[in-house]
């Protein structure tokens, strides 16, 4: 019997060079529409897809996914990578099958996302399969891709015709959920230790429960800690199941203490 779990919220980024069809793929997946190739997007666009059931790890998970669609300018990527990729659960790296240079650019996108988000799951969507000869990668592109990404799942897709889009995105979401469930199973057997900064975060979150603490308030209240260090502490608390993070925008969120976090706070206070 497959177990039904509670609702889960995920942050998924979609990255790649300009005009590879990132926005079109997202619109096809979320809304089932295709607006045509209108050129490069400007800025960052977020689309929400709610209440989708994904079967993973013997469970049916009800997920709300916040998709962050990033324009393909490397200057924007490198300037705002901490804001855009921090807290992501997974990402889609997109290339245009008809433009080899966009495929060759994928390693740089993967590297920069993982430099901020860590070793999170990702999959490659090779878009415009309907325009590629025979609907396949060229011999040279196929050989290069397999040498650089030998174990990375990839999907030949078309935002225009919808071929492969749903399967490709669902595959990533499933991989993310399986990764989360596997980490949760390990955490149940591992004692949690928290430092002074984490104690302050938990204490503040408990005082603000159940509404949660905005990121900006934590930065104001917890002194002598730089932004990156504070984000690392929050991420570690989230990984250990002591807090949850509720996205309120591309660069903002609420930190909420969990029941496990409250017990951990009581335990540390007793010592």
ZIRA-V688280 format. One record per run of one state. SS is the DSSP state (2 for helix, 1 for strand, 0 for the rest). FROM is the first residue (numbers start at 1). LEN is the number of residues. If there is no record, write none. Layout:
BEGIN
ss = (SS/SS)
from = (FROM/FROM)
len = (LEN/LEN)
END
This chain:
BEGIN
ss = (0/1/0/1/0/2/0/1/0/1/0/2/0/2/0/1/0/2/0/2/0/1/0/2/0/2/0/1/0/2/0/2/0/1/2/0/2/0/1/0/1/0/2/0)
from = (1/3/5/8/17/22/32/44/57/59/71/74/80/81/86/90/97/100/105/106/118/121/128/133/136/139/149/154/157/165/189/196/208/213/215/222/227/240/243/250/252/258/259/271)
len = (2/2/3/9/5/10/12/13/2/12/3/6/1/5/4/7/3/5/1/12/3/7/5/3/3/10/5/3/8/24/7/12/5/2/7/5/13/3/7/2/6/1/12/1)
END
